[in-house]
Amino acid sequence: MPVEWIRDRLPAGHQWTDVQPLHGALAFWQGDSERLPYFMRVAPLDAEERWGELLDLADRWSSVYPQDAEPLLVRAKALQKLNHPQAAVVALNDARRLTPDDPAVWYGLALAYASTGDDVAVRRAAAMLKALDGTLAAELEAELERLQSAR
């Protein structure tokens, strides 16, 4: 933005007013959670491990924004936590079709495939992730090793 646009619209010295908190007013995120954007409703459900509610939210979000991959990632996480890895793979492949270069999709796919026992698909997803984001690929490798040793 050109500096002139800002400079020419700045109030004169006597036009400035003090900024103060609104007493008794809540920030928009402290109000009714149903009025928040979908992405802001995810964190509390995730933190409280309310996977069924998170799945419902992801489904509503996806129906409103069918071309957005983010609700599909949320759906896949909820399905993984609910021990439905095959359904998580479906959600992640739907997200992959929308955003084929999103490292988060490939990370999720590798973990979901690992849950199904499809080692070939895990390696394929991990290789794609490595080409997109080496740091996240290293995190995936560590997570896969952790999951393997927990079995």
N, CA, C and O atoms as a GROMACS GRO file, in nm:
protein
  604
    1MET      N    1   0.086  -0.116   0.000
    1MET     CA    2   0.000   0.000   0.000
    1MET      C    3   0.091   0.123   0.000
    1MET      O    4   0.186   0.130   0.078
    2PRO      N    5   0.063   0.220  -0.084
    2PRO     CA    6   0.144   0.342  -0.087
    2PRO      C    7   0.133   0.419   0.044
    2PRO      O    8   0.025   0.432   0.102
    3VAL      N    9   0.245   0.469   0.089
    3VAL     CA   10   0.248   0.543   0.215
    3VAL      C   11   0.157   0.666   0.211
    3VAL      O   12   0.106   0.709   0.315
    4GLU      N   13   0.137   0.722   0.093
    4GLU     CA   14   0.051   0.840   0.081
    4GLU      C   15  -0.092   0.808   0.124
    4GLU      O   16  -0.161   0.893   0.182
    5TRP      N   17  -0.137   0.687   0.096
    5TRP     CA   18  -0.273   0.650   0.134
    5TRP      C   19  -0.290   0.658   0.284
    5TRP      O   20  -0.395   0.700   0.333
    6ILE      N   21  -0.188   0.619   0.355
    6ILE     CA   22  -0.196   0.623   0.501
    6ILE      C   23  -0.173   0.765   0.550
    6ILE      O   24  -0.252   0.819   0.628
    7ARG      N   25  -0.063   0.826   0.505
    7ARG     CA   26  -0.025   0.960   0.551
    7ARG      C   27  -0.139   1.059   0.530
    7ARG      O   28  -0.167   1.139   0.619
    8ASP      N   29  -0.203   1.056   0.416
    8ASP     CA   30  -0.308   1.154   0.384
    8ASP      C   31  -0.436   1.131   0.464
    8ASP      O   32  -0.523   1.218   0.468
    9ARG      N   33  -0.448   1.015   0.526
    9ARG     CA   34  -0.571   0.984   0.601
    9ARG      C   35  -0.551   0.984   0.753
    9ARG      O   36  -0.645   0.959   0.828
   10LEU      N   37  -0.431   1.012   0.798
   10LEU     CA   38  -0.406   1.017   0.942
   10LEU      C   39  -0.480   1.134   1.004
   10LEU      O   40  -0.484   1.242   0.946
   11PRO      N   41  -0.540   1.113   1.121
   11PRO     CA   42  -0.608   1.226   1.187
   11PRO      C   43  -0.506   1.334   1.227
   11PRO      O   44  -0.388   1.306   1.249
   12ALA      N   45  -0.555   1.454   1.236
   12ALA     CA   46  -0.472   1.564   1.287
   12ALA      C   47  -0.452   1.542   1.437
   12ALA      O   48  -0.525   1.466   1.499
   13GLY      N   49  -0.353   1.608   1.493
   13GLY     CA   50  -0.318   1.588   1.634
   13GLY      C   51  -0.435   1.602   1.730
   13GLY      O   52  -0.443   1.526   1.826
   14HIS      N   53  -0.526   1.693   1.708
   14HIS     CA   54  -0.640   1.715   1.798
   14HIS      C   55  -0.754   1.614   1.775
   14HIS      O   56  -0.849   1.611   1.853
   15GLN      N   57  -0.745   1.532   1.670
   15GLN     CA   58  -0.851   1.436   1.638
   15GLN      C   59  -0.830   1.299   1.702
   15GLN      O   60  -0.920   1.215   1.696
   16TRP      N   61  -0.716   1.276   1.761
   16TRP     CA   62  -0.688   1.147   1.824
   16TRP      C   63  -0.764   1.136   1.955
   16TRP      O   64  -0.781   1.236   2.026
   17THR      N   65  -0.809   1.017   1.988
   17THR     CA   66  -0.874   0.993   2.117
   17THR      C   67  -0.804   0.878   2.187
   17THR      O   68  -0.739   0.795   2.123
   18ASP      N   69  -0.818   0.873   2.318
   18ASP     CA   70  -0.758   0.765   2.395
   18ASP      C   71  -0.834   0.635   2.370
   18ASP      O   72  -0.956   0.635   2.354
   19VAL      N   73  -0.761   0.528   2.368
   19VAL     CA   74  -0.820   0.395   2.355
   19VAL      C   75  -0.829   0.336   2.494
   19VAL      O   76  -0.732   0.336   2.570
   20GLN      N   77  -0.947   0.284   2.527
   20GLN     CA   78  -0.969   0.226   2.659
   20GLN      C   79  -1.049   0.097   2.644
   20GLN      O   80  -1.124   0.081   2.548
   21PRO      N   81  -1.032   0.006   2.740
   21PRO     CA   82  -1.114  -0.116   2.734
   21PRO      C   83  -1.262  -0.082   2.751
   21PRO      O   84  -1.298   0.012   2.821
   22LEU      N   85  -1.344  -0.161   2.686
   22LEU     CA   86  -1.488  -0.147   2.704
   22LEU      C   87  -1.526  -0.227   2.828
   22LEU      O   88  -1.514  -0.349   2.829
   23HIS      N   89  -1.571  -0.160   2.929
   23HIS     CA   90  -1.605  -0.228   3.053
   23HIS      C   91  -1.729  -0.315   3.036
   23HIS      O   92  -1.832  -0.270   2.985
   24GLY      N   93  -1.716  -0.440   3.078
   24GLY     CA   94  -1.826  -0.534   3.070
   24GLY      C   95  -1.841  -0.600   2.934
   24GLY      O   96  -1.923  -0.691   2.918
   25ALA      N   97  -1.765  -0.556   2.837
   25ALA     CA   98  -1.775  -0.615   2.704
   25ALA      C   99  -1.680  -0.733   2.692
   25ALA      O  100  -1.569  -0.730   2.744
   26LEU      N  101  -1.724  -0.835   2.622
   26LEU     CA  102  -1.640  -0.952   2.598
   26LEU      C  103  -1.576  -0.942   2.460
   26LEU      O  104  -1.632  -0.883   2.368
   27ALA      N  105  -1.460  -1.000   2.447
   27ALA     CA  106  -1.400  -1.014   2.315
   27ALA      C  107  -1.488  -1.110   2.234
   27ALA      O  108  -1.556  -1.195   2.291
   28PHE      N  109  -1.486  -1.097   2.102
   28PHE     CA  110  -1.577  -1.177   2.021
   28PHE      C  111  -1.557  -1.326   2.043
   28PHE      O  112  -1.652  -1.403   2.032
   29TRP      N  113  -1.435  -1.369   2.075
   29TRP     CA  114  -1.409  -1.512   2.093
   29TRP      C  115  -1.455  -1.562   2.230
   29TRP      O  116  -1.452  -1.683   2.256
   30GLN      N  117  -1.497  -1.472   2.318
   30GLN     CA  118  -1.545  -1.513   2.449
   30GLN      C  119  -1.696  -1.529   2.454
   30GLN      O  120  -1.752  -1.568   2.556
   31GLY      N  121  -1.761  -1.498   2.345
   31GLY     CA  122  -1.906  -1.507   2.339
   31GLY      C  123  -1.952  -1.647   2.302
   31GLY      O  124  -1.884  -1.746   2.328
   32ASP      N  125  -2.068  -1.653   2.243
   32ASP     CA  126  -2.130  -1.779   2.202
   32ASP      C  127  -2.040  -1.849   2.099
   32ASP      O  128  -2.011  -1.793   1.993
   33SER      N  129  -1.997  -1.970   2.130
   33SER     CA  130  -1.905  -2.042   2.041
   33SER      C  131  -1.969  -2.071   1.905
   33SER      O  132  -1.897  -2.084   1.806
   34GLU      N  133  -2.099  -2.082   1.898
   34GLU     CA  134  -2.166  -2.110   1.771
   34GLU      C  135  -2.156  -1.993   1.674
   34GLU      O  136  -2.183  -2.009   1.555
   35ARG      N  137  -2.118  -1.876   1.724
   35ARG     CA  138  -2.105  -1.760   1.637
   35ARG      C  139  -1.961  -1.741   1.589
   35ARG      O  140  -1.934  -1.655   1.505
   36LEU      N  141  -1.871  -1.822   1.640
   36LEU     CA  142  -1.732  -1.814   1.598
   36LEU      C  143  -1.714  -1.879   1.462
   36LEU      O  144  -1.792  -1.966   1.423
   37PRO      N  145  -1.611  -1.837   1.389
   37PRO     CA  146  -1.578  -1.909   1.266
   37PRO      C  147  -1.545  -2.055   1.299
   37PRO      O  148  -1.498  -2.084   1.409
   38TYR      N  149  -1.568  -2.142   1.206
   38TYR     CA  150  -1.546  -2.285   1.230
   38TYR      C  151  -1.406  -2.313   1.281
   38TYR      O  152  -1.389  -2.389   1.377
   39PHE      N  153  -1.304  -2.253   1.219
   39PHE     CA  154  -1.167  -2.285   1.258
   39PHE      C  155  -1.138  -2.250   1.403
   39PHE      O  156  -1.051  -2.309   1.465
   40MET      N  157  -1.212  -2.152   1.459
   40MET     CA  158  -1.190  -2.114   1.598
   40MET      C  159  -1.262  -2.207   1.696
   40MET      O  160  -1.234  -2.206   1.816
   41ARG      N  161  -1.353  -2.287   1.646
   41ARG     CA  162  -1.425  -2.381   1.732
   41ARG      C  163  -1.348  -2.512   1.750
   41ARG      O  164  -1.379  -2.592   1.839
   42VAL      N  165  -1.249  -2.534   1.666
   42VAL     CA  166  -1.176  -2.660   1.667
   42VAL      C  167  -1.092  -2.678   1.793
   42VAL      O  168  -1.098  -2.783   1.858
   43ALA      N  169  -1.013  -2.577   1.829
   43ALA     CA  170  -0.914  -2.591   1.938
   43ALA      C  171  -0.975  -2.637   2.071
   43ALA      O  172  -0.920  -2.729   2.132
   44PRO      N  173  -1.085  -2.578   2.117
   44PRO     CA  174  -1.139  -2.627   2.245
   44PRO      C  175  -1.184  -2.773   2.240
   44PRO      O  176  -1.162  -2.848   2.335
   45LEU      N  177  -1.247  -2.813   2.131
   45LEU     CA  178  -1.292  -2.952   2.119
   45LEU      C  179  -1.172  -3.046   2.114
   45LEU      O  180  -1.174  -3.153   2.174
   46ASP      N  181  -1.070  -3.005   2.042
   46ASP     CA  182  -0.947  -3.085   2.032
   46ASP      C  183  -0.881  -3.095   2.170
   46ASP      O  184  -0.845  -3.205   2.214
   47ALA      N  185  -0.865  -2.983   2.237
   47ALA     CA  186  -0.799  -2.982   2.368
   47ALA      C  187  -0.874  -3.067   2.471
   47ALA      O  188  -0.812  -3.129   2.557
   48GLU      N  189  -1.005  -3.068   2.460
   48GLU     CA  190  -1.087  -3.145   2.554
   48GLU      C  191  -1.115  -3.287   2.504
   48GLU      O  192  -1.190  -3.362   2.567
   49GLU      N  193  -1.053  -3.322   2.391
   49GLU     CA  194  -1.067  -3.456   2.333
   49GLU      C  195  -1.212  -3.496   2.311
   49GLU      O  196  -1.251  -3.610   2.338
   50ARG      N  197  -1.291  -3.403   2.262
   50ARG     CA  198  -1.432  -3.427   2.233
   50ARG      C  199  -1.443  -3.461   2.084
   50ARG      O  200  -1.493  -3.383   2.003
   51TRP      N  201  -1.395  -3.583   2.052
   51TRP     CA  202  -1.378  -3.623   1.913
   51TRP      C  203  -1.508  -3.634   1.836
   51TRP      O  204  -1.512  -3.598   1.718
   52GLY      N  205  -1.612  -3.682   1.897
   52GLY     CA  206  -1.742  -3.692   1.828
   52GLY      C  207  -1.794  -3.554   1.790
   52GLY      O  208  -1.844  -3.535   1.679
   53GLU      N  209  -1.784  -3.459   1.882
   53GLU     CA  210  -1.828  -3.323   1.853
   53GLU      C  211  -1.738  -3.259   1.747
   53GLU      O  212  -1.786  -3.182   1.663
   54LEU      N  213  -1.609  -3.290   1.752
   54LEU     CA  214  -1.517  -3.238   1.652
   54LEU      C  215  -1.552  -3.292   1.514
   54LEU      O  216  -1.546  -3.220   1.414
   55LEU      N  217  -1.588  -3.418   1.508
   55LEU     CA  218  -1.629  -3.479   1.382
   55LEU      C  219  -1.756  -3.412   1.329
   55LEU      O  220  -1.765  -3.381   1.210
   56ASP      N  221  -1.853  -3.388   1.416
   56ASP     CA  222  -1.976  -3.320   1.374
   56ASP      C  223  -1.945  -3.179   1.322
   56ASP      O  224  -2.000  -3.136   1.220
   57LEU      N  225  -1.858  -3.108   1.393
   57LEU     CA  226  -1.820  -2.974   1.351
   57LEU      C  227  -1.754  -2.978   1.213
   57LEU      O  228  -1.786  -2.897   1.126
   58ALA      N  229  -1.662  -3.071   1.195
   58ALA     CA  230  -1.592  -3.083   1.066
   58ALA      C  231  -1.692  -3.111   0.953
   58ALA      O  232  -1.678  -3.057   0.844
   59ASP      N  233  -1.791  -3.194   0.979
   59ASP     CA  234  -1.892  -3.225   0.877
   59ASP      C  235  -1.975  -3.102   0.842
   59ASP      O  236  -2.002  -3.077   0.725
   60ARG      N  237  -2.015  -3.025   0.944
   60ARG     CA  238  -2.091  -2.902   0.918
   60ARG      C  239  -2.005  -2.802   0.839
   60ARG      O  240  -2.050  -2.742   0.742
   61TRP      N  241  -1.880  -2.788   0.883
   61TRP     CA  242  -1.786  -2.695   0.819
   61TRP      C  243  -1.766  -2.733   0.673
   61TRP      O  244  -1.769  -2.648   0.585
   62SER      N  245  -1.745  -2.860   0.649
   62SER     CA  246  -1.722  -2.909   0.514
   62SER      C  247  -1.844  -2.890   0.425
   62SER      O  248  -1.830  -2.862   0.305
   63SER      N  249  -1.962  -2.903   0.480
   63SER     CA  250  -2.082  -2.884   0.398
   63SER      C  251  -2.101  -2.737   0.360
   63SER      O  252  -2.156  -2.708   0.253
   64VAL      N  253  -2.056  -2.646   0.445
   64VAL     CA  254  -2.066  -2.503   0.415
   64VAL      C  255  -1.955  -2.460   0.319
   64VAL      O  256  -1.977  -2.375   0.232
   65TYR      N  257  -1.836  -2.519   0.335
   65TYR     CA  258  -1.719  -2.484   0.253
   65TYR      C  259  -1.662  -2.610   0.187
   65TYR      O  260  -1.556  -2.658   0.226
   66PRO      N  261  -1.732  -2.662   0.087
   66PRO     CA  262  -1.690  -2.791   0.028
   66PRO      C  263  -1.557  -2.786  -0.046
   66PRO      O  264  -1.498  -2.891  -0.071
   67GLN      N  265  -1.507  -2.669  -0.081
   67GLN     CA  266  -1.379  -2.658  -0.151
   67GLN      C  267  -1.264  -2.627  -0.056
   67GLN      O  268  -1.153  -2.598  -0.100
   68ASP      N  269  -1.289  -2.632   0.074
   68ASP     CA  270  -1.187  -2.604   0.176
   68ASP      C  271  -1.134  -2.737   0.230
   68ASP      O  272  -1.212  -2.820   0.276
   69ALA      N  273  -1.006  -2.756   0.225
   69ALA     CA  274  -0.945  -2.880   0.274
   69ALA      C  275  -0.935  -2.885   0.426
   69ALA      O  276  -0.928  -2.994   0.484
   70GLU      N  277  -0.934  -2.772   0.492
   70GLU     CA  278  -0.913  -2.768   0.637
   70GLU      C  279  -1.016  -2.851   0.715
   70GLU      O  280  -0.977  -2.925   0.805
   71PRO      N  281  -1.146  -2.841   0.684
   71PRO     CA  282  -1.240  -2.926   0.760
   71PRO      C  283  -1.216  -3.075   0.737
   71PRO      O  284  -1.246  -3.156   0.824
   72LEU      N  285  -1.164  -3.110   0.621
   72LEU     CA  286  -1.134  -3.251   0.595
   72LEU      C  287  -1.016  -3.299   0.680
   72LEU      O  288  -1.014  -3.414   0.724
   73LEU      N  289  -0.919  -3.211   0.703
   73LEU     CA  290  -0.809  -3.245   0.793
   73LEU      C  291  -0.859  -3.263   0.936
   73LEU      O  292  -0.816  -3.354   1.006
   74VAL      N  293  -0.949  -3.175   0.977
   74VAL     CA  294  -1.007  -3.186   1.112
   74VAL      C  295  -1.088  -3.315   1.122
   74VAL      O  296  -1.080  -3.387   1.221
   75ARG      N  297  -1.165  -3.344   1.018
   75ARG     CA  298  -1.245  -3.468   1.015
   75ARG      C  299  -1.154  -3.589   1.028
   75ARG      O  300  -1.183  -3.681   1.104
   76ALA      N  301  -1.044  -3.589   0.953
   76ALA     CA  302  -0.951  -3.702   0.956
   76ALA      C  303  -0.891  -3.720   1.095
   76ALA      O  304  -0.878  -3.833   1.142
   77LYS      N  305  -0.855  -3.610   1.160
   77LYS     CA  306  -0.798  -3.622   1.295
   77LYS      C  307  -0.900  -3.682   1.390
   77LYS      O  308  -0.868  -3.772   1.468
   78ALA      N  309  -1.023  -3.634   1.384
   78ALA     CA  310  -1.128  -3.688   1.472
   78ALA      C  311  -1.150  -3.836   1.444
   78ALA      O  312  -1.165  -3.916   1.537
   79LEU      N  313  -1.152  -3.874   1.318
   79LEU     CA  314  -1.172  -4.014   1.283
   79LEU      C  315  -1.055  -4.100   1.332
   79LEU      O  316  -1.077  -4.212   1.379
   80GLN      N  317  -0.933  -4.050   1.322
   80GLN     CA  318  -0.817  -4.123   1.374
   80GLN      C  319  -0.832  -4.144   1.524
   80GLN      O  320  -0.809  -4.254   1.575
   81LYS      N  321  -0.871  -4.037   1.595
   81LYS     CA  322  -0.886  -4.046   1.741
   81LYS      C  323  -1.000  -4.140   1.779
   81LYS      O  324  -0.997  -4.201   1.886
   82LEU      N  325  -1.100  -4.152   1.693
   82LEU     CA  326  -1.212  -4.242   1.718
   82LEU      C  327  -1.184  -4.384   1.666
   82LEU      O  328  -1.273  -4.469   1.665
   83ASN      N  329  -1.060  -4.406   1.623
   83ASN     CA  330  -1.014  -4.536   1.575
   83ASN      C  331  -1.087  -4.582   1.448
   83ASN      O  332  -1.132  -4.696   1.437
   84HIS      N  333  -1.098  -4.490   1.353
   84HIS     CA  334  -1.156  -4.519   1.221
   84HIS      C  335  -1.055  -4.476   1.114
   84HIS      O  336  -1.080  -4.384   1.038
   85PRO      N  337  -0.939  -4.544   1.109
   85PRO     CA  338  -0.833  -4.500   1.018
   85PRO      C  339  -0.871  -4.507   0.870
   85PRO      O  340  -0.826  -4.423   0.792
   86GLN      N  341  -0.951  -4.605   0.829
   86GLN     CA  342  -0.991  -4.614   0.688
   86GLN      C  343  -1.072  -4.491   0.649
   86GLN      O  344  -1.051  -4.434   0.541
   87ALA      N  345  -1.164  -4.449   0.735
   87ALA     CA  346  -1.243  -4.329   0.707
   87ALA      C  347  -1.154  -4.205   0.707
   87ALA      O  348  -1.178  -4.112   0.631
   88ALA      N  349  -1.052  -4.204   0.793
   88ALA     CA  350  -0.957  -4.092   0.795
   88ALA      C  351  -0.882  -4.085   0.662
   88ALA      O  352  -0.858  -3.976   0.610
   89VAL      N  353  -0.844  -4.200   0.608
   89VAL     CA  354  -0.776  -4.204   0.478
   89VAL      C  355  -0.865  -4.144   0.370
   89VAL      O  356  -0.818  -4.069   0.284
   90VAL      N  357  -0.993  -4.175   0.374
   90VAL     CA  358  -1.087  -4.120   0.275
   90VAL      C  359  -1.092  -3.968   0.287
   90VAL      O  360  -1.084  -3.898   0.186
   91ALA      N  361  -1.105  -3.918   0.408
   91ALA     CA  362  -1.111  -3.773   0.430
   91ALA      C  363  -0.982  -3.706   0.383
   91ALA      O  364  -0.985  -3.600   0.320
   92LEU      N  365  -0.869  -3.767   0.414
   92LEU     CA  366  -0.741  -3.709   0.375
   92LEU      C  367  -0.720  -3.713   0.224
   92LEU      O  368  -0.662  -3.620   0.167
   93ASN      N  369  -0.767  -3.818   0.158
   93ASN     CA  370  -0.757  -3.822   0.013
   93ASN      C  371  -0.849  -3.718  -0.051
   93ASN      O  372  -0.816  -3.662  -0.156
   94ASP      N  373  -0.963  -3.691   0.011
   94ASP     CA  374  -1.049  -3.582  -0.036
   94ASP      C  375  -0.976  -3.448  -0.022
   94ASP      O  376  -0.981  -3.364  -0.112
   95ALA      N  377  -0.908  -3.429   0.091
   95ALA     CA  378  -0.829  -3.306   0.113
   95ALA      C  379  -0.714  -3.298   0.012
   95ALA      O  380  -0.684  -3.190  -0.039
   96ARG      N  381  -0.651  -3.409  -0.016
   96ARG     CA  382  -0.539  -3.413  -0.111
   96ARG      C  383  -0.584  -3.369  -0.250
   96ARG      O  384  -0.510  -3.301  -0.321
   97ARG      N  385  -0.705  -3.408  -0.288
   97ARG     CA  386  -0.757  -3.366  -0.419
   97ARG      C  387  -0.776  -3.215  -0.426
   97ARG      O  388  -0.761  -3.154  -0.532
   98LEU      N  389  -0.809  -3.154  -0.312
   98LEU     CA  390  -0.827  -3.009  -0.308
   98LEU      C  391  -0.694  -2.934  -0.298
   98LEU      O  392  -0.676  -2.828  -0.359
   99THR      N  393  -0.601  -2.989  -0.220
   99THR     CA  394  -0.472  -2.922  -0.198
   99THR      C  395  -0.360  -3.025  -0.205
   99THR      O  396  -0.308  -3.069  -0.102
  100PRO      N  397  -0.323  -3.064  -0.326
  100PRO     CA  398  -0.226  -3.173  -0.341
  100PRO      C  399  -0.085  -3.143  -0.289
  100PRO      O  400  -0.006  -3.235  -0.267
  101ASP      N  401  -0.053  -3.017  -0.269
  101ASP     CA  402   0.081  -2.980  -0.221
  101ASP      C  403   0.082  -2.938  -0.075
  101ASP      O  404   0.179  -2.876  -0.030
  102ASP      N  405  -0.021  -2.971  -0.001
  102ASP     CA  406  -0.028  -2.934   0.141
  102ASP      C  407   0.044  -3.039   0.224
  102ASP      O  408  -0.001  -3.154   0.230
  103PRO      N  409   0.156  -3.003   0.288
  103PRO     CA  410   0.230  -3.100   0.368
  103PRO      C  411   0.147  -3.163   0.480
  103PRO      O  412   0.166  -3.280   0.513
  104ALA      N  413   0.055  -3.087   0.537
  104ALA     CA  414  -0.028  -3.141   0.646
  104ALA      C  415  -0.113  -3.258   0.598
  104ALA      O  416  -0.138  -3.352   0.674
  105VAL      N  417  -0.156  -3.252   0.475
  105VAL     CA  418  -0.236  -3.361   0.419
  105VAL      C  419  -0.151  -3.488   0.409
  105VAL      O  420  -0.195  -3.596   0.448
  106TRP      N  421  -0.029  -3.474   0.356
  106TRP     CA  422   0.058  -3.590   0.340
  106TRP      C  423   0.103  -3.645   0.474
  106TRP      O  424   0.116  -3.767   0.490
  107TYR      N  425   0.125  -3.559   0.571
  107TYR     CA  426   0.159  -3.603   0.707
  107TYR      C  427   0.044  -3.687   0.763
  107TYR      O  428   0.065  -3.798   0.812
  108GLY      N  429  -0.077  -3.633   0.754
  108GLY     CA  430  -0.194  -3.706   0.802
  108GLY      C  431  -0.216  -3.836   0.729
  108GLY      O  432  -0.251  -3.937   0.791
  109LEU      N  433  -0.196  -3.835   0.597
  109LEU     CA  434  -0.212  -3.958   0.520
  109LEU      C  435  -0.113  -4.065   0.565
  109LEU      O  436  -0.151  -4.181   0.581
  110ALA      N  437   0.012  -4.027   0.586
  110ALA     CA  438   0.111  -4.125   0.631
  110ALA      C  439   0.070  -4.187   0.764
  110ALA      O  440   0.080  -4.308   0.782
  111LEU      N  441   0.024  -4.105   0.858
  111LEU     CA  442  -0.018  -4.158   0.988
  111LEU      C  443  -0.143  -4.246   0.975
  111LEU      O  444  -0.152  -4.351   1.039
  112ALA      N  445  -0.237  -4.203   0.893
  112ALA     CA  446  -0.358  -4.283   0.875
  112ALA      C  447  -0.326  -4.416   0.809
  112ALA      O  448  -0.377  -4.520   0.851
  113TYR      N  449  -0.241  -4.415   0.707
  113TYR     CA  450  -0.200  -4.539   0.643
  113TYR      C  451  -0.126  -4.630   0.742
  113TYR      O  452  -0.142  -4.752   0.739
  114ALA      N  453  -0.046  -4.569   0.828
  114ALA     CA  454   0.025  -4.648   0.930
  114ALA      C  455  -0.076  -4.719   1.020
  114ALA      O  456  -0.054  -4.833   1.060
  115SER      N  457  -0.185  -4.651   1.052
  115SER     CA  458  -0.288  -4.711   1.137
  115SER      C  459  -0.359  -4.827   1.069
  115SER      O  460  -0.409  -4.918   1.134
  116THR      N  461  -0.362  -4.823   0.935
  116THR     CA  462  -0.427  -4.932   0.862
  116THR      C  463  -0.330  -5.046   0.831
  116THR      O  464  -0.371  -5.153   0.787
  117GLY      N  465  -0.200  -5.022   0.853
  117GLY     CA  466  -0.100  -5.124   0.825
  117GLY      C  467  -0.052  -5.125   0.681
  117GLY      O  468   0.013  -5.221   0.639
  118ASP      N  469  -0.084  -5.023   0.605
  118ASP     CA  470  -0.043  -5.016   0.464
  118ASP      C  471   0.094  -4.950   0.454
  118ASP      O  472   0.104  -4.829   0.433
  119ASP      N  473   0.200  -5.029   0.469
  119ASP     CA  474   0.336  -4.976   0.472
  119ASP      C  475   0.377  -4.914   0.338
  119ASP      O  476   0.453  -4.817   0.337
  120VAL      N  477   0.330  -4.968   0.229
  120VAL     CA  478   0.364  -4.912   0.098
  120VAL      C  479   0.308  -4.770   0.086
  120VAL      O  480   0.378  -4.679   0.041
  121ALA      N  481   0.184  -4.752   0.126
  121ALA     CA  482   0.121  -4.620   0.119
  121ALA      C  483   0.188  -4.524   0.217
  121ALA      O  484   0.200  -4.404   0.188
  122VAL      N  485   0.231  -4.574   0.333
  122VAL     CA  486   0.303  -4.489   0.429
  122VAL      C  487   0.430  -4.435   0.364
  122VAL      O  488   0.457  -4.315   0.370
  123ARG      N  489   0.507  -4.523   0.302
  123ARG     CA  490   0.633  -4.481   0.238
  123ARG      C  491   0.607  -4.381   0.125
  123ARG      O  492   0.682  -4.285   0.108
  124ARG      N  493   0.502  -4.405   0.049
  124ARG     CA  494   0.468  -4.314  -0.061
  124ARG      C  495   0.431  -4.176  -0.007
  124ARG      O  496   0.477  -4.074  -0.059
  125ALA      N  497   0.348  -4.172   0.096
  125ALA     CA  498   0.307  -4.044   0.155
  125ALA      C  499   0.426  -3.974   0.220
  125ALA      O  500   0.441  -3.852   0.209
  126ALA      N  501   0.511  -4.051   0.288
  126ALA     CA  502   0.629  -3.993   0.354
  126ALA      C  503   0.725  -3.935   0.250
  126ALA      O  504   0.784  -3.830   0.273
  127ALA      N  505   0.740  -4.001   0.136
  127ALA     CA  506   0.828  -3.950   0.030
  127ALA      C  507   0.772  -3.820  -0.027
  127ALA      O  508   0.847  -3.726  -0.053
  128MET      N  509   0.643  -3.816  -0.046
  128MET     CA  510   0.581  -3.692  -0.097
  128MET      C  511   0.599  -3.579   0.003
  128MET      O  512   0.630  -3.466  -0.034
  129LEU      N  513   0.580  -3.611   0.131
  129LEU     CA  514   0.598  -3.510   0.235
  129LEU      C  515   0.741  -3.460   0.237
  129LEU      O  516   0.765  -3.340   0.249
  130LYS      N  517   0.836  -3.550   0.224
  130LYS     CA  518   0.977  -3.510   0.226
  130LYS      C  519   1.008  -3.414   0.112
  130LYS      O  520   1.087  -3.320   0.129
  131ALA      N  521   0.948  -3.435  -0.003
  131ALA     CA  522   0.969  -3.345  -0.117
  131ALA      C  523   0.908  -3.207  -0.091
  131ALA      O  524   0.955  -3.107  -0.145
  132LEU      N  525   0.802  -3.203  -0.009
  132LEU     CA  526   0.733  -3.077   0.017
  132LEU      C  527   0.787  -3.002   0.138
  132LEU      O  528   0.796  -2.880   0.138
  133ASP      N  529   0.824  -3.077   0.243
  133ASP     CA  530   0.863  -3.014   0.370
  133ASP      C  531   0.951  -3.110   0.449
  133ASP      O  532   0.902  -3.198   0.519
  134GLY      N  533   1.082  -3.092   0.436
  134GLY     CA  534   1.176  -3.180   0.502
  134GLY      C  535   1.165  -3.181   0.653
  134GLY      O  536   1.183  -3.285   0.716
  135THR      N  537   1.137  -3.066   0.712
  135THR     CA  538   1.125  -3.057   0.858
  135THR      C  539   1.007  -3.139   0.907
  135THR      O  540   1.018  -3.215   1.003
  136LEU      N  541   0.892  -3.123   0.841
  136LEU     CA  542   0.774  -3.198   0.881
  136LEU      C  543   0.793  -3.347   0.853
  136LEU      O  544   0.742  -3.432   0.926
  137ALA      N  545   0.866  -3.378   0.748
  137ALA     CA  546   0.896  -3.520   0.717
  137ALA      C  547   0.979  -3.582   0.829
  137ALA      O  548   0.957  -3.698   0.865
  138ALA      N  549   1.073  -3.507   0.885
  138ALA     CA  550   1.153  -3.557   0.997
  138ALA      C  551   1.064  -3.579   1.120
  138ALA      O  552   1.082  -3.677   1.192
  139GLU      N  553   0.969  -3.488   1.143
  139GLU     CA  554   0.875  -3.506   1.253
  139GLU      C  555   0.789  -3.630   1.232
  139GLU      O  556   0.762  -3.704   1.326
  140LEU      N  557   0.747  -3.652   1.109
  140LEU     CA  558   0.669  -3.772   1.077
  140LEU      C  559   0.750  -3.897   1.107
  140LEU      O  560   0.698  -3.991   1.167
  141GLU      N  561   0.873  -3.898   1.065
  141GLU     CA  562   0.958  -4.015   1.087
  141GLU      C  563   0.969  -4.046   1.237
  141GLU      O  564   0.960  -4.162   1.278
  142ALA      N  565   0.988  -3.942   1.316
  142ALA     CA  566   0.996  -3.960   1.462
  142ALA      C  567   0.865  -4.012   1.518
  142ALA      O  568   0.864  -4.100   1.605
  143GLU      N  569   0.755  -3.959   1.468
  143GLU     CA  570   0.622  -4.004   1.516
  143GLU      C  571   0.596  -4.149   1.476
  143GLU      O  572   0.542  -4.226   1.556
  144LEU      N  573   0.633  -4.185   1.355
  144LEU     CA  574   0.615  -4.324   1.311
  144LEU      C  575   0.700  -4.419   1.395
  144LEU      O  576   0.655  -4.528   1.429
  145GLU      N  577   0.820  -4.378   1.428
  145GLU     CA  578   0.907  -4.461   1.515
  145GLU      C  579   0.845  -4.474   1.654
  145GLU      O  580   0.846  -4.582   1.714
  146ARG      N  581   0.790  -4.363   1.705
  146ARG     CA  582   0.726  -4.366   1.836
  146ARG      C  583   0.607  -4.462   1.835
  146ARG      O  584   0.588  -4.541   1.928
  147LEU      N  585   0.527  -4.454   1.731
  147LEU     CA  586   0.410  -4.542   1.720
  147LEU      C  587   0.454  -4.689   1.708
  147LEU      O  588   0.393  -4.778   1.768
  148GLN      N  589   0.559  -4.713   1.633
  148GLN     CA  590   0.611  -4.851   1.616
  148GLN      C  591   0.659  -4.907   1.748
  148GLN      O  592   0.633  -5.023   1.780
  149SER      N  593   0.730  -4.826   1.826
  149SER     CA  594   0.783  -4.877   1.953
  149SER      C  595   0.672  -4.893   2.058
  149SER      O  596   0.688  -4.968   2.154
  150ALA      N  597   0.560  -4.822   2.040
  150ALA     CA  598   0.449  -4.835   2.135
  150ALA      C  599   0.370  -4.963   2.112
  150ALA      O  600   0.292  -5.005   2.198
  151ARG      N  601   0.388  -5.026   1.997
  151ARG     CA  602   0.311  -5.147   1.965
  151ARG      C  603   0.367  -5.267   2.032
  151ARG      O  604   0.314  -5.377   2.016
   0.00000   0.00000   0.00000
